[in-house]
Amino acid sequence: MTFNVAAKDPHSRARTGTLQTAHGVVRTPIFMPVGTQGSVKSVPQDVLAEVVDPDIILGNTYHLYLRPGLDVLRKGGGLHGFMGWDRPILTDSGGYQVYSLAENRKIKEEGVTFRSHIDGSPHLFTPERAVDIQRIIGADIIMAFDECPPYPCDFQYARESMEMTHRWLDRCIAQMAATEPVYGYEQMLFPIVQGSTYPALREASAHAIAERGAAGNAIGGLSVGEPHEEMYASVSLCTEILPEDKPRYLMGVGTPANLLENIALGVDMFDCVMPTRNARNGMLFTRQGTMNMRNRKWEDDFSPLDPSGTADVDQRYSKAYVRHLFRASEILALQIATVHNLVFYLDLMREARERIADGSFTAWKDSIIPTLEQRC
């Protein structure tokens, strides 16, 4: 793996570059569509590749471990072969489920015992097991096993959680060194900075992560309910410390404005369910603001879905037609909206890269964010 910074914005920490992986080059800044269970919901792989055209997508270790299971994934040639995807994949380690499935898990130093959300069966995830599972899934980038603490949480809890995450990281690093890739190509381990929104903890964690010398680094435990200002402050602390010559990945973030503000702080990679989940609820992101396609105002609006959009669906279908599809609960509505939102997010990343390269990123960001945040 190699990461090269091609250009930097003169007025912020924003930078653009390329990350070389075993399955291709990832252009940064980049947004990764979320394919939790081996599928970006409602989007077939040919449409995903040809229309959305992401450099990299994300899968989830916990969900893929439960379904289809490791035997099926191994027989299918890993997630790439199983889902018919030949571009890079990143997998979350299951650490987020330590947060999101709080009612169905117990945390100990050894690891985390989950109760399956499918059948209630118990499963133990240790740092070693998380690495082994991700070896079998076959992602190009695999995440260290961590605990994502809730917000708010007290300082003592956040500190103890962070320290355990660091101990778990060392076990992940040891397991990576003790095992080989299952499918013959390189896999990279990214550690995760934690520490809730406490500046002293974020600073300590970022230093600890930087010292491990990993191929890339992630910032976790944000976008879990904290105000945006606290998220930005935490990210800024981390990017001041994390190495400039390694990609920085902010996990689970966020709105279009969140992405642009965090790019300005030096983040290179993002993922979030927002564009796909919101699409399934009829919420479309546009350069004019966010549209709720269930609103009656679109009932007889026969203008293109998004005149400024670059996806075929933006020009082919009218607002009135897409509203009708949602009101009629037609499956096509989900695909049109999801494709639109993902293309919008990736177009935003493409323009951010171009703006960074020509030195106009900060002025462009400041001018576009107010419009992105409005409802239309």
C-alpha positions as CSV (number, residue, x, y, z in Angstrom):
1,M,0.0,0.0,0.0
2,T,1.1,3.5,-0.8
3,F,-0.5,6.9,0.0
4,N,0.6,9.9,-1.9
5,V,-0.5,13.5,-1.3
6,A,-0.8,15.3,-4.6
7,A,-1.9,18.8,-3.5
8,K,-2.8,20.8,-0.4
9,D,-5.2,23.6,0.1
10,P,-3.3,26.8,1.0
11,H,-6.0,28.0,3.4
12,S,-6.8,24.8,5.4
13,R,-5.5,21.3,6.1
14,A,-7.4,19.9,3.1
15,R,-5.4,17.7,0.8
16,T,-6.0,15.4,-2.2
17,G,-4.1,12.3,-3.0
18,T,-4.2,8.6,-3.9
19,L,-4.3,5.4,-1.9
20,Q,-3.0,2.3,-3.7
21,T,-4.6,-0.9,-2.5
22,A,-4.6,-4.5,-3.8
23,H,-7.8,-3.9,-5.7
24,G,-7.1,-0.5,-7.2
25,V,-6.4,3.1,-6.5
26,V,-8.6,5.2,-4.1
27,R,-8.7,8.9,-4.9
28,T,-8.9,11.1,-1.7
29,P,-10.9,12.8,-0.3
30,I,-13.3,9.9,-0.8
31,F,-16.7,8.8,0.4
32,M,-17.3,5.1,0.8
33,P,-20.9,3.8,0.2
34,V,-21.9,1.5,3.0
35,G,-22.7,-2.1,1.9
36,T,-23.2,-3.5,5.4
37,Q,-24.2,-7.1,4.4
38,G,-22.4,-7.3,1.0
39,S,-24.9,-5.0,-0.7
40,V,-25.3,-1.3,-1.0
41,K,-29.1,-1.5,-0.4
42,S,-31.3,-1.3,-3.5
43,V,-28.4,-0.8,-5.9
44,P,-27.2,-3.7,-8.1
45,Q,-23.5,-4.0,-8.5
46,D,-23.5,-3.1,-12.2
47,V,-25.3,0.2,-11.4
48,L,-23.0,0.7,-8.5
49,A,-19.9,0.3,-10.6
50,E,-21.1,2.1,-13.8
51,V,-23.3,4.9,-12.5
52,V,-22.3,5.6,-8.9
53,D,-18.7,4.6,-9.6
54,P,-17.1,4.6,-6.1
55,D,-13.4,3.8,-5.7
56,I,-14.1,1.8,-2.6
57,I,-17.1,0.5,-0.6
58,L,-17.6,-0.6,3.0
59,G,-18.8,-3.9,4.6
60,N,-19.4,-4.9,8.2
61,T,-17.7,-7.7,9.9
62,Y,-20.4,-8.4,12.5
63,H,-23.2,-8.7,10.0
64,L,-21.2,-10.7,7.4
65,Y,-20.0,-13.0,10.2
66,L,-23.6,-13.8,11.1
67,R,-24.9,-13.9,7.5
68,P,-23.8,-15.5,5.1
69,G,-21.2,-16.8,7.6
70,L,-17.5,-17.4,7.2
71,D,-17.7,-20.8,5.5
72,V,-19.8,-19.3,2.6
73,L,-17.5,-16.3,2.3
74,R,-14.4,-18.5,2.2
75,K,-15.9,-20.8,-0.5
76,G,-17.1,-17.7,-2.4
77,G,-13.5,-16.3,-2.6
78,G,-14.1,-13.7,0.1
79,L,-16.4,-10.7,-0.2
80,H,-15.0,-9.6,-3.5
81,G,-15.8,-12.9,-5.2
82,F,-19.0,-13.5,-3.3
83,M,-20.6,-10.2,-4.3
84,G,-19.0,-9.8,-7.6
85,W,-17.0,-6.6,-6.8
86,D,-13.4,-6.1,-8.0
87,R,-12.7,-2.8,-6.4
88,P,-11.3,-2.0,-2.9
89,I,-13.4,-2.9,0.2
90,L,-13.0,-1.7,3.8
91,T,-14.5,-3.6,6.7
92,D,-15.6,-2.2,10.0
93,S,-14.3,-4.6,12.7
94,G,-17.6,-4.9,14.6
95,G,-16.5,-2.4,17.1
96,Y,-19.4,-0.1,16.3
97,Q,-21.8,-2.9,17.3
98,V,-20.2,-2.7,20.8
99,Y,-22.0,0.7,20.8
100,S,-25.1,0.1,18.8
101,L,-26.0,-3.2,20.3
102,A,-25.5,-2.1,23.9
103,E,-28.5,-4.1,25.1
104,N,-27.2,-7.3,23.6
105,R,-23.5,-7.4,24.6
106,K,-21.1,-7.7,27.5
107,I,-17.6,-6.1,27.4
108,K,-14.6,-7.7,29.2
109,E,-10.9,-7.4,28.7
110,E,-10.9,-10.6,26.6
111,G,-13.4,-9.1,24.2
112,V,-17.1,-8.6,23.7
113,T,-19.9,-11.2,23.8
114,F,-22.8,-10.4,21.5
115,R,-26.3,-11.8,21.4
116,S,-27.1,-12.2,17.7
117,H,-29.9,-9.8,16.7
118,I,-31.1,-12.6,14.4
119,D,-31.6,-15.6,16.8
120,G,-30.2,-14.5,20.1
121,S,-27.2,-16.9,19.9
122,P,-24.0,-15.8,21.8
123,H,-20.8,-14.9,19.9
124,L,-17.5,-13.8,21.4
125,F,-15.5,-11.2,19.4
126,T,-11.9,-10.7,20.6
127,P,-9.3,-8.5,18.8
128,E,-7.8,-11.7,17.4
129,R,-11.1,-13.0,16.2
130,A,-12.0,-9.7,14.6
131,V,-8.7,-9.9,12.6
132,D,-9.3,-13.5,11.6
133,I,-12.8,-12.8,10.5
134,Q,-11.7,-9.9,8.4
135,R,-8.9,-12.0,6.9
136,I,-11.6,-14.4,5.6
137,I,-13.9,-11.6,4.4
138,G,-10.9,-10.4,2.5
139,A,-11.2,-6.6,2.7
140,D,-8.3,-4.5,1.5
141,I,-8.5,-2.3,4.6
142,I,-9.5,-3.9,7.9
143,M,-10.2,-2.0,11.1
144,A,-8.8,-2.7,14.6
145,F,-11.3,-3.9,17.1
146,D,-12.3,-1.1,19.5
147,E,-15.0,0.2,21.8
148,C,-17.0,3.1,20.6
149,P,-18.2,4.8,23.8
150,P,-21.6,6.5,24.0
151,Y,-22.2,10.2,24.1
152,P,-22.3,11.6,26.7
153,C,-20.1,9.5,28.9
154,D,-18.1,10.5,32.0
155,F,-14.3,11.1,31.8
156,Q,-13.4,7.9,33.7
157,Y,-15.4,5.7,31.4
158,A,-14.0,7.3,28.3
159,R,-10.5,7.0,29.6
160,E,-10.8,3.3,30.6
161,S,-12.5,2.6,27.2
162,M,-9.7,4.3,25.3
163,E,-7.0,2.5,27.2
164,M,-8.7,-0.9,26.5
165,T,-9.0,0.0,22.8
166,H,-5.3,0.6,22.8
167,R,-4.6,-2.8,24.4
168,W,-7.0,-4.4,21.9
169,L,-5.1,-2.7,19.1
170,D,-1.8,-4.2,20.2
171,R,-3.5,-7.6,20.1
172,C,-4.8,-6.9,16.6
173,I,-1.4,-5.9,15.4
174,A,0.1,-9.1,16.9
175,Q,-2.6,-11.2,15.2
176,M,-2.0,-9.5,11.9
177,A,1.7,-10.3,12.2
178,A,1.0,-13.9,13.1
179,T,-1.4,-14.6,10.2
180,E,-1.3,-14.5,6.4
181,P,-3.9,-13.1,4.0
182,V,-6.4,-15.9,3.0
183,Y,-6.5,-14.9,-0.7
184,G,-2.9,-13.9,-1.4
185,Y,-3.1,-10.1,-1.5
186,E,-2.1,-7.5,1.1
187,Q,-4.5,-6.3,3.7
188,M,-3.9,-3.2,5.8
189,L,-4.9,-2.7,9.4
190,F,-6.1,0.8,10.5
191,P,-6.1,1.6,14.2
192,I,-8.9,3.8,15.6
193,V,-8.5,6.9,17.8
194,Q,-11.0,7.1,20.6
195,G,-11.5,9.3,23.7
196,S,-15.1,10.6,23.4
197,T,-15.1,14.4,23.2
198,Y,-12.5,15.0,25.9
199,P,-9.5,16.9,24.4
200,A,-6.9,15.4,26.7
201,L,-8.1,11.8,25.8
202,R,-8.3,12.5,22.1
203,E,-4.8,14.0,22.2
204,A,-3.4,11.0,24.1
205,S,-5.2,8.5,21.9
206,A,-4.0,10.2,18.7
207,H,-0.4,10.1,19.9
208,A,-0.7,6.4,20.9
209,I,-2.2,5.5,17.5
210,A,0.4,7.5,15.6
211,E,3.2,5.7,17.4
212,R,2.0,2.3,16.1
213,G,3.1,3.3,12.5
214,A,0.1,1.7,10.8
215,A,-0.6,2.1,7.1
216,G,-3.5,4.4,7.8
217,N,-5.4,5.7,10.8
218,A,-9.0,6.2,11.7
219,I,-10.9,8.5,14.0
220,G,-13.9,6.8,15.7
221,G,-16.5,7.5,18.4
222,L,-17.9,10.7,16.7
223,S,-21.2,11.3,15.1
224,V,-22.8,9.5,18.0
225,G,-24.9,12.4,19.2
226,E,-22.4,15.1,20.1
227,P,-22.9,18.6,18.7
228,H,-21.1,19.3,15.4
229,E,-18.8,21.8,17.1
230,E,-17.5,19.2,19.4
231,M,-17.0,16.7,16.6
232,Y,-15.0,19.3,14.6
233,A,-12.9,20.2,17.7
234,S,-12.1,16.5,18.3
235,V,-11.2,15.9,14.7
236,S,-9.0,19.0,14.6
237,L,-7.0,17.7,17.6
238,C,-6.5,14.3,16.0
239,T,-5.5,15.5,12.6
240,E,-2.9,17.8,14.1
241,I,-1.2,14.7,15.5
242,L,-1.9,11.8,13.1
243,P,0.9,11.5,10.5
244,E,0.5,13.6,7.3
245,D,1.9,10.8,5.1
246,K,-0.9,8.3,6.1
247,P,-4.6,8.5,5.1
248,R,-7.0,9.6,7.8
249,Y,-10.4,8.0,8.0
250,L,-13.3,9.6,9.9
251,M,-15.8,6.8,10.7
252,G,-19.6,7.2,10.3
253,V,-19.7,10.9,9.2
254,G,-21.9,12.4,7.9
255,T,-23.9,15.2,6.2
256,P,-22.5,16.8,3.1
257,A,-21.6,19.9,5.2
258,N,-19.9,17.6,7.7
259,L,-17.8,16.0,5.0
260,L,-16.6,19.4,3.6
261,E,-15.8,20.8,7.1
262,N,-13.8,17.7,8.0
263,I,-11.9,17.7,4.7
264,A,-10.8,21.2,5.7
265,L,-9.5,19.7,8.9
266,G,-7.4,17.1,7.1
267,V,-9.6,14.0,6.8
268,D,-9.2,11.9,3.7
269,M,-11.9,9.1,4.0
270,F,-15.5,8.9,5.1
271,D,-18.4,6.5,5.3
272,C,-22.0,7.0,6.5
273,V,-25.4,5.3,6.0
274,M,-27.0,8.7,5.6
275,P,-27.1,9.0,1.8
276,T,-28.6,5.5,1.5
277,R,-30.8,5.4,4.6
278,N,-32.2,8.9,4.0
279,A,-32.8,8.0,0.3
280,R,-35.0,5.1,1.4
281,N,-37.0,7.6,3.4
282,G,-37.5,9.9,0.5
283,M,-34.8,12.5,1.5
284,L,-32.6,13.7,-1.4
285,F,-29.5,15.8,-1.1
286,T,-29.0,18.4,-3.8
287,R,-26.9,21.6,-4.5
288,Q,-30.1,23.5,-3.6
289,G,-30.6,21.8,-0.3
290,T,-32.5,18.7,0.9
291,M,-35.7,17.6,-0.7
292,N,-38.4,15.5,1.0
293,M,-39.9,13.6,-2.0
294,R,-43.1,12.7,0.0
295,N,-44.1,16.4,0.2
296,R,-47.2,17.4,-1.6
297,K,-45.4,20.4,-3.2
298,W,-43.8,17.9,-5.7
299,E,-47.2,16.4,-6.7
300,D,-47.4,18.2,-10.1
301,D,-43.8,19.4,-10.5
302,F,-42.7,17.8,-13.7
303,S,-39.2,19.4,-13.7
304,P,-36.2,17.1,-13.6
305,L,-35.6,15.4,-10.3
306,D,-32.4,17.4,-9.9
307,P,-31.5,19.8,-12.8
308,S,-27.9,20.1,-11.5
309,G,-27.4,16.4,-10.9
310,T,-25.1,14.3,-13.0
311,A,-26.8,10.9,-12.6
312,D,-29.1,9.7,-15.4
313,V,-32.0,9.4,-12.9
314,D,-31.7,13.2,-12.2
315,Q,-32.7,14.1,-15.7
316,R,-34.8,11.1,-16.7
317,Y,-37.4,11.3,-14.0
318,S,-39.5,14.2,-12.7
319,K,-40.1,15.2,-9.1
320,A,-43.7,14.4,-9.6
321,Y,-42.9,10.9,-10.8
322,V,-40.5,10.1,-8.0
323,R,-43.0,11.4,-5.4
324,H,-45.6,9.1,-6.9
325,L,-43.2,6.1,-6.6
326,F,-42.7,6.8,-2.9
327,R,-46.4,7.4,-2.3
328,A,-47.1,4.1,-4.0
329,S,-44.3,2.3,-2.2
330,E,-42.7,1.2,-5.4
331,I,-39.3,-0.3,-5.1
332,L,-38.0,1.8,-8.0
333,A,-38.3,4.8,-5.7
334,L,-35.6,3.4,-3.4
335,Q,-33.2,2.8,-6.3
336,I,-33.7,6.2,-7.9
337,A,-33.2,8.0,-4.6
338,T,-30.2,5.9,-3.5
339,V,-28.4,6.3,-6.8
340,H,-29.1,10.0,-6.8
341,N,-27.8,10.5,-3.2
342,L,-24.7,8.4,-3.7
343,V,-23.8,10.1,-7.0
344,F,-24.3,13.5,-5.2
345,Y,-21.9,12.5,-2.4
346,L,-19.3,11.2,-4.8
347,D,-19.6,14.3,-7.1
348,L,-19.1,16.5,-4.0
349,M,-15.9,14.5,-3.3
350,R,-14.7,14.8,-6.9
351,E,-15.2,18.6,-6.8
352,A,-13.5,18.9,-3.5
353,R,-10.5,17.1,-5.0
354,E,-10.5,19.5,-7.9
355,R,-10.9,22.6,-5.7
356,I,-8.1,21.5,-3.4
357,A,-5.9,21.0,-6.5
358,D,-6.6,24.5,-7.9
359,G,-6.4,26.2,-4.5
360,S,-10.1,27.3,-4.3
361,F,-11.4,24.7,-1.8
362,T,-11.9,27.0,1.2
363,A,-13.8,29.7,-0.6
364,W,-15.9,27.1,-2.4
365,K,-16.7,25.2,0.8
366,D,-17.7,28.4,2.6
367,S,-20.0,29.4,-0.2
368,I,-21.7,26.1,-0.7
369,I,-22.4,24.9,2.8
370,P,-25.2,27.3,3.7
371,T,-27.1,26.1,0.6
372,L,-26.4,22.4,1.3
373,E,-27.9,22.8,4.8
374,Q,-31.2,24.3,3.8
375,R,-34.5,22.5,3.0
376,C,-36.1,23.1,-0.3
